[in-house]
Amino acid sequence: MSSSKSSSSAAAGATTNSNAPEFYHDLHVNYIRTLASKIDSKSSYEGAVTEHLRMSGIYWSLTALSLLIPPNEVDNLMKLDSAIVEWVFTCYDSNSGGFSGNQNQDGHILYTLSALQILALADKLSDQRLMDFKPKIVKFITSLQQPDGSFAGDEWGEVDTRFTYCALSSLALLGQLHNTNSAANDDSVDIDKAAFYIASCQNFDGGFGCCPGAESHAGQIFTCIGVLSIAKRLDLIKDAELLSWWLAERQCDSGGLNGRPEKQADVCYSWWILSTLSILGKVEYIKGEKLASFILKCQDDEDGGIADRPFDMVDVFHTFFGISGLSLLGTLHEKEGADGSCTGVLKVVNYEGGREYRMIDPVYALPTDVVKRLGLQGQVMKRKNDTKTADGRLEHYDILE
């Protein structure tokens, strides 16, 4: 179970300070590797609880692993280039035009994005099958936009700001975001209308909810700021400073972050909040060392994996977001190379042997090198009194002055 005590295991480690527990690299790799067989088993607990969202579970697993080991090792361990890619295509729903959470289920925008993210990790976005499906996928996504600019998740009409993020991110991965934004195109998405809808979801406290007037929530804030970044409309944020302070106030005495006032800290908000602050150029508003220590204390030092909080049961969702949080903090990386450059693959701080970890991109939730390879676009804010972006991993994005 999760523990803050030191371990005598042979797991690789990188620490933020002498009092913080080690980062159990080898245990986490093994946890994710062995999780695959459990998820595939319908009789296992893991298989039962993830059956309806298997696509997202595989995305979390692969992306977490991709931040820990090189791409060729990911493929060797997980059969990404063969078995997983083949499975993804079996989840394409020809009736709706989207991908589903598992085989023989209805297509949904959530799982369409996860499927495309998996294919991006595998460098299979040019697969002929996807090329054949692309027109119908684009039509599926654009058909979900509502008259007010919002997006539904599927044909049944539930609207949520998460779905707007999934729609724009999916179209960007397909290379179709701006290609659809034309009045002459029947299958078009109105990017500006989507951005203005998101702006209407901002509350008096600076945060954003799942729809206009809904309670501010850190998870929803990421999706909203992600939309505005991809749409290059961060100028629509009414008060970025107020929003940044609302996010900073989510840090609890434990060092962890919560999603709303008066809630317990949870590792997953390390991603939702740090990614948003990275886009806003305000990561320094969080006490990074305290947050890193909290994440590390949520590790299982016997079997690997990361839980929502210390001593709870681990799961792949929190493992992915915990590792991503450490990446965004820079705990697993040197901030830049000796020449001041940032390549997206940097050496671990204090790691004997010089293991290299890929960085996570805070806009698209993929390794930075994948985002750059695909030429994905976005917008970020410049840190105050800084001559460049707040984070080298964002240097390829447009900067809102």
C-alpha positions in Angstrom: 0.0 0.0 0.0 1.0 3.7 -0.2 3.7 4.7 2.2 6.0 7.6 2.9 8.7 5.3 4.4 11.8 4.5 2.4 12.0 1.2 0.6 14.9 -1.3 0.4 13.7 -2.4 -3.0 15.9 -2.1 -6.1 13.5 0.4 -7.6 15.1 3.4 -9.3 14.6 6.7 -7.4 14.7 10.5 -7.8 14.0 12.7 -4.8 13.0 16.3 -4.4 14.7 16.6 -1.0 16.3 14.5 1.7 13.0 14.0 3.6 10.8 13.1 0.6 10.3 9.4 -0.4 11.9 8.0 -3.6 10.2 7.9 -6.9 9.8 4.2 -7.6 10.4 4.1 -11.3 10.8 0.4 -11.8 7.8 -0.4 -9.6 5.6 1.9 -11.6 6.7 0.4 -14.9 6.0 -3.1 -13.6 2.6 -2.0 -12.2 1.5 -0.6 -15.6 2.9 -3.6 -17.4 1.1 -6.1 -15.3 -2.1 -4.0 -15.2 -2.7 -4.8 -18.9 -3.4 -8.5 -18.2 -5.8 -7.6 -15.3 -7.7 -5.1 -17.4 -8.1 -7.8 -20.1 -9.6 -10.2 -17.6 -13.4 -9.7 -17.2 -13.2 -11.7 -13.9 -10.7 -9.3 -12.3 -11.7 -6.2 -10.3 -9.7 -4.0 -12.7 -11.3 -5.5 -15.7 -14.8 -5.1 -14.3 -14.5 -1.5 -13.2 -12.9 -0.3 -16.4 -14.9 -2.3 -19.0 -17.0 0.7 -20.1 -14.0 3.0 -20.4 -11.2 0.7 -21.5 -10.1 3.1 -24.2 -9.3 5.9 -21.7 -7.7 3.3 -19.4 -5.3 2.3 -22.1 -4.5 5.9 -22.9 -3.7 6.6 -19.3 -1.5 3.5 -19.1 0.4 4.1 -22.3 1.0 7.8 -21.7 2.2 7.2 -18.1 4.5 4.5 -19.4 5.6 6.8 -22.3 6.8 9.4 -19.8 8.9 6.7 -18.0 10.6 4.7 -20.8 11.6 5.2 -24.4 9.0 4.6 -27.2 10.7 1.3 -28.3 10.5 -0.1 -24.8 6.8 0.9 -24.5 6.1 -1.1 -27.7 8.1 -4.1 -26.5 6.2 -4.1 -23.1 2.7 -3.2 -24.3 2.6 -4.3 -28.0 1.5 -0.8 -28.8 2.4 -0.9 -32.5 0.5 -4.2 -33.0 -2.1 -5.5 -30.6 -3.2 -2.2 -29.0 -3.5 -0.3 -32.3 -5.5 -3.2 -33.8 -7.8 -3.2 -30.8 -8.4 0.5 -31.1 -9.7 0.1 -34.6 -12.1 -2.6 -33.4 -13.7 0.0 -31.2 -14.6 2.3 -34.1 -18.4 2.7 -34.2 -19.4 3.0 -37.9 -23.0 3.9 -36.9 -22.0 7.1 -35.1 -18.6 7.8 -36.7 -16.8 8.0 -33.4 -14.8 5.6 -31.2 -16.3 3.8 -28.2 -14.9 3.0 -24.8 -14.8 -0.7 -25.6 -15.8 -3.1 -28.4 -19.5 -3.2 -29.3 -20.4 0.1 -27.6 -21.7 3.5 -28.9 -19.3 6.1 -30.1 -18.6 9.0 -27.7 -16.4 12.1 -27.9 -14.5 11.2 -24.8 -13.3 7.9 -26.2 -12.8 9.3 -29.7 -10.1 11.6 -28.2 -8.5 8.8 -26.2 -8.4 6.6 -29.3 -6.7 9.4 -31.3 -4.3 10.0 -28.5 -3.3 6.3 -28.5 -2.8 6.4 -32.3 -0.7 9.6 -31.9 1.5 7.8 -29.3 1.9 4.9 -31.7 2.6 7.3 -34.6 -0.4 5.7 -36.4 -2.4 8.8 -37.3 -1.6 8.1 -40.9 -2.9 4.6 -40.8 -5.0 3.9 -43.9 -7.9 2.7 -41.7 -8.0 6.1 -40.0 -7.7 7.9 -43.3 -10.8 5.9 -44.5 -12.7 6.7 -41.3 -11.6 10.4 -41.0 -14.4 12.0 -43.0 -17.0 10.3 -40.8 -15.1 11.0 -37.6 -14.9 14.7 -38.5 -18.6 14.7 -39.3 -19.4 12.9 -36.0 -17.4 15.6 -34.0 -18.8 18.6 -35.8 -22.4 17.3 -35.6 -22.1 17.5 -31.8 -21.7 21.3 -31.7 -24.8 23.0 -30.4 -26.3 26.3 -31.6 -24.8 28.1 -28.6 -21.3 26.8 -29.4 -21.1 24.1 -26.8 -20.6 20.4 -27.6 -22.6 17.3 -26.7 -20.8 14.1 -25.9 -22.8 11.9 -28.2 -26.2 11.7 -29.9 -28.0 11.7 -26.6 -27.2 15.4 -26.0 -25.4 15.8 -22.7 -23.5 19.0 -22.8 -20.3 19.6 -20.8 -17.2 21.8 -21.2 -15.1 18.6 -21.2 -16.7 17.7 -24.6 -15.7 21.0 -26.1 -12.1 20.2 -25.2 -12.3 16.7 -26.6 -13.8 18.0 -29.8 -11.2 20.6 -30.5 -8.3 18.4 -29.4 -9.6 15.5 -31.6 -9.9 17.8 -34.6 -6.4 19.1 -34.0 -5.0 15.6 -33.8 -6.7 14.8 -37.1 -5.3 17.9 -38.7 -8.8 19.1 -39.3 -9.4 21.8 -36.7 -9.0 24.8 -39.0 -10.0 22.9 -42.1 -13.6 22.6 -40.8 -13.9 26.3 -39.8 -15.4 27.5 -43.0 -18.9 28.7 -43.8 -18.7 26.8 -47.1 -18.1 23.6 -45.3 -21.3 21.8 -44.3 -19.3 19.8 -41.7 -17.8 22.8 -40.0 -17.1 23.7 -36.4 -17.3 27.3 -35.3 -14.2 27.7 -33.2 -15.0 31.2 -32.1 -18.5 30.3 -31.0 -17.0 27.4 -29.0 -14.5 29.7 -27.4 -17.2 32.3 -26.5 -19.3 29.6 -25.0 -16.4 28.5 -22.8 -15.8 32.1 -21.8 -19.5 32.3 -20.7 -18.7 29.5 -18.2 -16.3 31.6 -16.1 -17.6 32.5 -12.7 -17.2 35.5 -10.4 -14.5 33.7 -8.4 -12.4 33.3 -11.6 -13.0 29.6 -12.1 -15.0 27.7 -14.7 -17.8 25.1 -14.4 -19.2 22.4 -16.7 -21.8 24.9 -18.1 -22.7 28.6 -17.5 -23.5 29.1 -13.8 -22.1 25.8 -12.7 -19.8 25.6 -9.7 -16.1 26.2 -10.4 -14.1 23.0 -10.5 -10.4 22.4 -11.2 -11.0 19.6 -13.7 -13.4 21.7 -15.7 -11.0 24.7 -15.6 -8.4 22.6 -17.3 -10.8 21.7 -20.1 -11.9 25.3 -20.5 -8.4 26.8 -20.6 -7.3 23.9 -22.9 -10.1 24.9 -25.3 -9.1 28.6 -25.2 -5.4 27.6 -25.7 -6.2 25.4 -28.7 -8.5 28.0 -30.2 -5.9 30.7 -29.5 -8.4 32.8 -27.5 -6.9 33.1 -24.1 -7.8 36.8 -24.4 -11.3 35.8 -23.5 -10.4 35.0 -19.9 -12.0 37.8 -17.9 -9.4 37.8 -15.1 -6.4 35.4 -15.5 -4.9 36.6 -12.2 -8.0 35.9 -10.2 -8.3 32.5 -11.9 -4.6 31.7 -11.0 -5.1 32.6 -7.4 -8.3 30.4 -7.2 -6.2 27.5 -8.4 -3.3 28.3 -6.0 -5.8 28.3 -3.1 -6.5 24.7 -3.9 -3.2 23.7 -2.2 -3.9 22.1 1.1 -1.7 21.8 4.3 -0.6 18.4 3.1 0.9 20.0 0.0 -1.6 18.3 -2.3 -4.3 20.0 -4.4 -8.1 19.7 -4.2 -10.6 20.4 -6.9 -13.0 22.6 -5.0 -13.0 24.5 -1.6 -13.4 22.3 1.5 -12.5 19.1 -0.3 -9.6 16.7 0.4 -6.4 16.8 -1.7 -6.3 14.4 -4.6 -3.3 13.5 -6.8 -5.3 13.9 -10.0 -5.5 17.7 -9.4 -1.8 17.8 -9.7 -2.4 17.5 -13.4 -5.6 19.5 -13.8 -4.2 22.5 -11.9 -0.6 22.5 -12.9 -1.4 22.1 -16.6 -3.7 25.1 -16.4 -1.1 27.2 -14.5 1.5 26.1 -17.1 -0.7 27.6 -19.9 -1.3 30.7 -17.8 2.4 31.1 -16.9 1.8 30.8 -13.2 3.2 27.5 -12.0 5.2 29.3 -9.4 1.9 30.1 -7.6 2.0 26.5 -6.3 4.5 25.4 -3.7 6.1 22.8 -5.9 8.3 21.0 -3.4 5.3 20.4 -1.1 3.2 19.1 -3.9 5.9 16.8 -5.2 6.3 15.4 -1.7 2.5 14.8 -1.5 2.5 12.9 -4.8 5.5 10.8 -3.8 3.8 9.8 -0.5 0.9 8.5 -2.5 3.0 5.8 -4.2 2.7 2.1 -3.4 6.3 1.3 -2.4 5.7 -2.5 -2.7 3.8 -3.0 -6.0 4.0 0.4 -7.7 1.3 2.8 -8.8 0.0 6.0 -7.3 -3.2 6.5 -5.3 -5.4 9.5 -4.9 -3.9 10.2 -1.4 -1.5 8.4 1.0 -2.5 4.8 2.0 -5.3 4.5 -0.5 -5.5 1.9 -3.2 -3.6 2.8 -6.4 -5.1 2.9 -9.9 -3.9 3.8 -13.3 -5.8 7.1 -13.5 -4.0 8.6 -10.5 -0.7 6.9 -11.6 -0.9 8.8 -14.9 -1.8 12.1 -13.4 0.7 11.8 -10.5 3.6 11.1 -13.0 2.3 13.9 -15.2 2.2 16.3 -12.2 5.8 15.5 -11.3 6.7 16.1 -14.9 5.0 19.5 -14.9 6.8 20.4 -11.7 10.1 19.6 -13.3 10.8 17.1 -10.5 11.7 14.4 -13.0 13.7 16.7 -15.3 16.4 19.3 -15.6 14.6 22.5 -16.6 16.9 23.0 -19.6 20.0 21.7 -21.3 23.5 23.1 -20.8 23.0 25.4 -23.9 19.7 26.7 -22.5 17.6 24.6 -25.0 14.6 22.4 -24.1 14.3 19.3 -26.4 11.4 17.6 -24.5 13.5 14.6 -23.4 15.6 15.6 -20.4 17.6 13.8 -17.7 16.2 13.0 -14.4 17.4 15.2 -11.5 19.6 13.2 -9.1 19.2 9.9 -11.0 22.2 7.7 -10.9 22.8 6.5 -14.5 21.2 9.4 -16.2 17.8 8.0 -17.1 15.9 10.2 -19.5 12.2 11.0 -19.2 10.0 12.6 -21.8 8.0 15.7 -20.8 4.3 16.0 -20.8 2.6 18.7 -22.8 0.0 20.6 -20.6 -2.4 21.4 -23.5 -2.7 18.1 -25.3 -1.7 15.7 -22.4 0.8 13.9 -24.7 4.6 13.7 -24.6 6.0 17.0 -25.8 8.0 15.4 -28.6 4.8 13.9 -29.9 3.0 17.3 -29.9 5.9 18.9 -31.7 6.1 16.0 -34.3 2.5 16.5 -35.1 2.8 20.3 -35.3 -0.1 20.8 -32.9 -0.9 24.5 -32.2 -1.9 26.4 -29.2 -1.5 29.6 -27.2 0.0 30.3 -23.8 0.6 33.3 -21.6 4.0 34.7 -20.8 5.2 34.8 -17.3 5.4 38.2 -15.8 8.8 39.9 -16.2 10.1 36.9 -18.3 11.6 37.3 -21.7 10.3 33.9 -22.9 7.5 31.5 -22.1 7.3 30.3 -18.5 8.2 26.7 -19.5 10.5 25.6 -22.3 8.1 22.8 -23.3 5.7 25.5 -24.5 8.2 27.4 -26.7 6.5 26.2 -29.9 3.2 27.8 -28.9 1.9 31.3 -29.7 2.3 33.7 -26.8 -0.4 36.0 -25.6 1.4 39.2 -24.4 
